[in-house]
């Protein structure tokens, strides 16, 4: 019964993501406002708000007994508080536009992210890039898919073969930050490095083999609930910086195709002995 019910939730989430995507595409390049949340690197537009409103209205109408958590209504709470303020049962964790800065600048790397959890454990993940038409989805125990075709992580076995990605919260974009130090440690140790600007899509790209690994500090449940499940169901691995299994309230994340994970963790934590 639960599996069939969650299959119906998946189909609903796919429909909602497409509807939000249509709204976003219609307004790409014609949004009417840009607001700073924390600083000039942390932005929200009127289209983020319209997308969230659409998602909330559809979810609320079809699943009135489910709770909803989204980026734009989070306020100043941390990730643990954001989850704890909702009860057990089914919940929807949404990011109406993951990659708002890319959206503002016309870069086609942003997504609608919808994760569904049961008692705080991810059971459904949907990540949709409306400009490229790529729809990633997963249901727990059922594998992961891109546009309905099964996907799996890449086969790289060593860090030197890996194409990695990272990202940063607005306050981390600074000289001598931890992220800059980690990038310096990886210079020359991996194949190359990208900063793409949408964590949900980066996780999906590992799931399909475009990337080998991704690390980030300061992510929130709406960044990772959908993409994290999609990656795990595709054979990937996600931990925090200490190597403990990643949970939605954790502040740090390291994701990979699984094969390079230990070497990747060592690489960003300076356990290789490369620098003092």
ZISUL-V909700 format. One record per backbone hydrogen bond with DSSP energy under -1.0 kcal/mol. CO is the residue of the C=O (numbers start at 1). NH is the residue of the N-H. If there is no record, write none. Layout:
co-><CO | CO>
nh-><NH | NH>
//
This chain:
co-><1 | 2 | 3 | 4 | 5 | 6 | 7 | 8 | 9 | 10 | 11 | 12 | 13 | 14 | 15 | 16 | 17 | 18 | 19 | 20 | 21 | 22 | 27 | 33 | 35 | 39 | 42 | 44 | 45 | 46 | 47 | 48 | 49 | 50 | 51 | 52 | 53 | 54 | 55 | 56 | 57 | 58 | 59 | 63 | 67 | 69 | 71 | 74 | 78 | 79 | 80 | 81 | 83 | 89 | 90 | 91 | 92 | 93 | 94 | 95 | 98 | 99 | 100 | 101 | 102 | 103 | 107 | 111 | 112 | 113 | 114 | 115 | 116 | 116 | 117 | 118 | 121 | 123 | 124 | 125 | 126 | 127 | 128 | 129 | 134 | 135 | 136 | 137 | 138 | 139 | 144 | 145 | 146 | 149 | 158 | 159 | 162 | 162 | 163 | 163 | 164 | 165 | 169 | 170 | 172 | 174 | 177 | 178 | 179 | 180 | 181 | 182 | 183 | 186 | 186 | 192 | 194 | 198 | 199 | 200 | 201 | 202 | 203 | 204 | 205 | 205 | 206 | 212 | 213 | 214 | 216 | 220 | 220 | 221 | 224 | 226 | 227 | 228 | 229 | 231 | 232 | 234 | 237 | 238 | 239 | 240 | 244 | 247 | 251 | 253 | 254 | 255 | 256 | 258 | 260 | 261 | 262 | 263 | 264 | 265 | 266>
nh-><5 | 6 | 7 | 8 | 9 | 10 | 11 | 12 | 13 | 14 | 15 | 16 | 17 | 18 | 19 | 20 | 21 | 22 | 23 | 24 | 25 | 26 | 30 | 46 | 44 | 42 | 37 | 35 | 49 | 50 | 51 | 52 | 53 | 54 | 55 | 56 | 57 | 58 | 59 | 60 | 61 | 62 | 63 | 66 | 92 | 94 | 74 | 77 | 82 | 83 | 84 | 85 | 86 | 119 | 67 | 117 | 69 | 115 | 71 | 113 | 111 | 103 | 104 | 105 | 107 | 106 | 109 | 98 | 128 | 95 | 126 | 93 | 123 | 124 | 91 | 121 | 118 | 140 | 116 | 138 | 114 | 136 | 112 | 133 | 129 | 147 | 127 | 145 | 125 | 142 | 151 | 137 | 149 | 146 | 161 | 162 | 191 | 192 | 212 | 213 | 194 | 215 | 172 | 173 | 174 | 177 | 181 | 182 | 183 | 184 | 185 | 186 | 187 | 189 | 190 | 164 | 166 | 202 | 203 | 204 | 205 | 206 | 207 | 208 | 210 | 211 | 209 | 257 | 165 | 255 | 253 | 223 | 224 | 225 | 228 | 230 | 231 | 232 | 233 | 236 | 235 | 153 | 256 | 246 | 254 | 243 | 240 | 250 | 218 | 216 | 239 | 214 | 237 | 261 | 264 | 265 | 266 | 267 | 268 | 269 | 271>
//
